[in-house]
Amino acid sequence: MKIICIGRNYAEHARELNNEVPEKPVFFMKPDSALIRNNKPFFLPPFSKEIHYETELVLKISRLGKHIEEKFAYRYYDEIGIGIDFTARDLQRECKAGGLPWEIAKAFDGSAPVGEFISKKELPDPVLFHLDINGRTVQKGTTADLLFSFDRIIAYVSQFVTLRTGDLIFTGTPAGVGPVKKNDRLQAYIGSRLLLDFLVK
């Protein structure tokens, strides 16, 4: 199982971090050790003083695929969930400034909490989602604002990487990212459905 993450897939988020809006999908990967399931807590790592949340819809790949045509991409996922792409923002800035890869800022252990998945047939179009921290909504998103659709993402990524059953694709975060601190409670929703609920330790 692998975790594929799409960067800069919402124009306003790209702008809030002073990044260019991409003309084609940008993706990076996290190892399976980044995954947190079952609402287990996230432990702040000792190597960063600035961990940011990035709330994202997550696709669960349901069949093997490579070089998938965009018109057939919908066949390769049946369920959608929600997750957090935790980012060590201070480390990411240092890496970017030096022209270096920034896996250490994105791919560390526990950096990808994922909630429950629900059938895509149950969801409206567009899909609305949001994150609450300590009962206050801090981030909202809608698939209407995606630069690259789910089908476009699957088609693009599969030109480079074979998709396997159980792989997860984080589809990008909208504007509104920010820091977390010890004892924060994060609750992530698709529509009105609470699918992810955990503590920061």
Backbone torsions as a table, in degrees:
resi	resn	phi	psi	omega
1	MET	NA	136.2	177.4
2	LYS	-129.6	158.0	-179.4
3	ILE	-115.3	117.3	-180.0
4	ILE	-108.8	130.6	-176.3
5	CYS	-120.8	133.4	179.5
6	ILE	-98.3	126.3	179.7
7	GLY	-98.7	150.8	171.5
8	ARG	55.1	44.5	-178.0
9	ASN	-97.0	3.2	172.4
10	TYR	-127.8	124.5	-172.1
11	ALA	-58.6	-42.1	-176.6
12	GLU	-66.4	-33.6	177.1
13	HIS	-68.9	-41.4	177.4
14	ALA	-57.4	-42.4	-177.8
15	ARG	-70.0	-35.9	-177.0
16	GLU	-67.8	-21.7	175.9
17	LEU	-103.6	13.3	177.5
18	ASN	59.6	38.1	176.0
19	ASN	-104.0	153.2	173.8
20	GLU	-69.9	146.3	174.4
21	VAL	-77.1	122.4	-172.7
22	PRO	-74.3	155.8	177.2
23	GLU	-94.6	-14.9	175.4
24	LYS	-144.9	160.5	-175.8
25	PRO	-57.5	143.1	174.8
26	VAL	-111.9	127.4	178.7
27	PHE	-135.2	153.1	174.3
28	PHE	-140.6	176.6	-173.2
29	MET	-131.1	152.7	173.1
30	LYS	-120.0	149.4	176.6
31	PRO	-76.5	166.7	179.4
32	ASP	-65.7	-19.7	177.5
33	SER	-71.2	-9.6	176.4
34	ALA	-77.9	-18.8	-172.0
35	LEU	-74.2	134.6	169.2
36	ILE	-123.1	125.8	179.4
37	ARG	-118.0	172.2	170.3
38	ASN	60.1	31.5	175.4
39	ASN	59.5	26.7	175.1
40	LYS	-70.5	154.1	-174.8
41	PRO	-69.4	156.2	172.2
42	PHE	-100.7	128.5	-179.6
43	PHE	-100.1	123.2	178.7
44	LEU	-59.1	127.2	-178.5
45	PRO	-76.2	150.0	-177.0
46	PRO	-74.6	-12.9	-173.0
47	PHE	-90.5	-0.6	-178.4
48	SER	-135.5	144.5	175.8
49	LYS	-109.0	7.4	-175.1
50	GLU	-147.7	76.6	177.1
51	ILE	-90.1	123.9	179.9
52	HIS	-108.4	144.7	170.8
53	TYR	-84.9	147.4	169.4
54	GLU	-140.5	107.9	-175.5
55	THR	-82.8	132.8	-174.1
56	GLU	-143.6	144.1	166.6
57	LEU	-72.7	143.0	-173.8
58	VAL	-124.9	128.1	175.9
59	LEU	-95.2	137.7	174.2
60	LYS	-105.8	116.3	-178.1
61	ILE	-69.0	135.4	-172.7
62	SER	-112.3	-2.9	179.5
63	ARG	-158.6	160.0	-179.5
64	LEU	-70.5	135.9	179.3
65	GLY	-158.6	145.2	175.8
66	LYS	-147.9	143.3	-178.1
67	HIS	53.1	49.6	-176.8
68	ILE	-78.7	132.6	174.5
69	GLU	-75.5	142.7	-176.2
70	GLU	-57.3	-36.3	-177.5
71	LYS	-68.3	-16.7	178.4
72	PHE	-106.7	-0.4	-172.2
73	ALA	-62.7	-30.6	-178.6
74	TYR	-59.8	-21.1	-179.3
75	ARG	-74.7	-10.8	-170.6
76	TYR	-99.9	3.6	172.4
77	TYR	-148.2	140.6	-180.0
78	ASP	-116.6	-18.8	-173.8
79	GLU	-128.6	149.3	177.5
80	ILE	-127.7	136.8	176.1
81	GLY	-129.2	-166.4	178.9
82	ILE	-135.9	145.7	-178.1
83	GLY	-149.8	174.2	177.7
84	ILE	-118.4	126.0	171.7
85	ASP	-94.7	90.8	178.6
86	PHE	-70.2	138.1	-175.3
87	THR	-132.5	129.1	172.5
88	ALA	-82.1	91.0	-169.2
89	ARG	-64.1	-35.9	179.9
90	ASP	-65.0	-41.6	177.5
91	LEU	-68.5	-37.5	179.5
92	GLN	-62.3	-42.3	178.7
93	ARG	-61.4	-43.8	179.7
94	GLU	-61.2	-44.4	-179.1
95	CYS	-64.9	-44.1	179.5
96	LYS	-62.2	-41.4	-179.0
97	ALA	-62.5	-32.0	179.7
98	GLY	-92.3	3.5	-178.7
99	GLY	67.7	28.4	-175.3
100	LEU	-103.6	156.8	170.8
101	PRO	-59.2	155.4	-176.7
102	TRP	-124.6	36.4	175.3
103	GLU	-58.2	-35.0	-178.3
104	ILE	-62.8	-21.5	180.0
105	ALA	-90.3	-13.6	-172.9
106	LYS	-124.2	-30.6	-166.7
107	ALA	-106.4	15.3	-176.7
108	PHE	-72.3	162.2	-178.5
109	ASP	-55.4	133.7	176.6
110	GLY	79.8	8.1	-174.0
111	SER	-83.8	5.5	-177.5
112	ALA	-138.1	69.5	171.7
113	PRO	-64.6	137.0	-179.6
114	VAL	-132.0	137.3	-179.3
115	GLY	-93.9	-159.8	177.9
116	GLU	-69.3	156.3	175.4
117	PHE	-110.2	147.1	177.1
118	ILE	-129.6	156.2	-179.0
119	SER	-62.3	136.2	178.7
120	LYS	-64.5	-20.8	179.1
121	LYS	-68.2	-20.6	-179.3
122	GLU	-84.5	-7.6	-170.9
123	LEU	-103.7	143.0	176.4
124	PRO	-77.1	172.7	173.7
125	ASP	-125.2	116.2	8.5
126	PRO	-81.6	163.7	176.5
127	VAL	-90.5	129.2	177.3
128	LEU	-103.8	142.9	178.4
129	PHE	-148.7	159.1	178.2
130	HIS	-158.5	163.7	178.3
131	LEU	-122.1	132.0	170.7
132	ASP	-109.3	137.7	171.0
133	ILE	-119.7	121.1	-178.2
134	ASN	53.6	39.0	175.7
135	GLY	84.3	1.4	-179.1
136	ARG	-115.4	129.6	-179.8
137	THR	-70.4	124.7	-177.1
138	VAL	-115.5	-17.7	-177.3
139	GLN	-150.7	135.8	177.3
140	LYS	-130.7	147.1	177.5
141	GLY	-147.8	160.5	175.3
142	THR	-145.0	141.9	179.1
143	THR	-66.9	-12.2	175.6
144	ALA	-63.9	-21.3	-177.5
145	ASP	-98.6	2.5	179.2
146	LEU	-61.6	134.5	171.3
147	LEU	-71.7	-40.2	-179.2
148	PHE	-124.5	124.1	-176.9
149	SER	-66.9	166.5	176.4
150	PHE	-55.6	-44.3	-178.3
151	ASP	-65.4	-39.1	177.8
152	ARG	-64.4	-41.8	179.3
153	ILE	-60.2	-49.6	-177.9
154	ILE	-61.1	-45.7	179.7
155	ALA	-61.0	-44.3	-177.3
156	TYR	-67.0	-52.1	-177.1
157	VAL	-60.3	-38.0	-176.0
158	SER	-70.2	-10.2	173.1
159	GLN	-73.0	-21.4	-176.0
160	PHE	-112.7	-34.0	-172.5
161	VAL	-131.2	127.9	175.3
162	THR	-65.9	128.8	176.7
163	LEU	-90.3	135.0	-178.8
164	ARG	-121.5	155.4	178.5
165	THR	-55.1	129.4	179.9
166	GLY	95.8	-12.9	175.1
167	ASP	-61.6	149.6	179.6
168	LEU	-116.2	137.3	175.8
169	ILE	-119.4	113.0	170.9
170	PHE	-79.8	125.3	-165.3
171	THR	-97.7	9.9	177.0
172	GLY	109.3	157.1	-176.1
173	THR	-116.0	142.6	174.9
174	PRO	-78.0	179.1	176.6
175	ALA	-63.9	157.8	176.5
176	GLY	109.8	13.5	178.9
177	VAL	-67.0	159.3	-179.1
178	GLY	-173.2	-179.0	-172.4
179	PRO	-82.6	156.9	170.0
180	VAL	-118.1	158.9	178.6
181	LYS	-137.7	167.6	-179.1
182	LYS	-56.2	138.7	178.7
183	ASN	76.9	3.6	172.1
184	ASP	-65.6	144.4	172.9
185	ARG	-110.9	121.8	-178.9
186	LEU	-105.7	129.2	178.4
187	GLN	-130.2	119.1	-175.9
188	ALA	-113.7	136.0	-173.2
189	TYR	-124.8	145.0	160.4
190	ILE	-108.1	118.8	-170.7
191	GLY	60.3	-126.0	178.0
192	SER	-100.3	6.4	-174.4
193	ARG	-93.9	119.3	177.4
194	LEU	-78.2	117.2	-175.2
195	LEU	-116.9	-13.1	-177.8
196	LEU	-146.5	128.9	-173.2
197	ASP	-151.8	106.3	-175.7
198	PHE	-150.5	168.4	-178.6
199	LEU	-108.7	151.1	171.1
200	VAL	-95.2	128.0	-178.8
201	LYS	-115.7	NA	NA
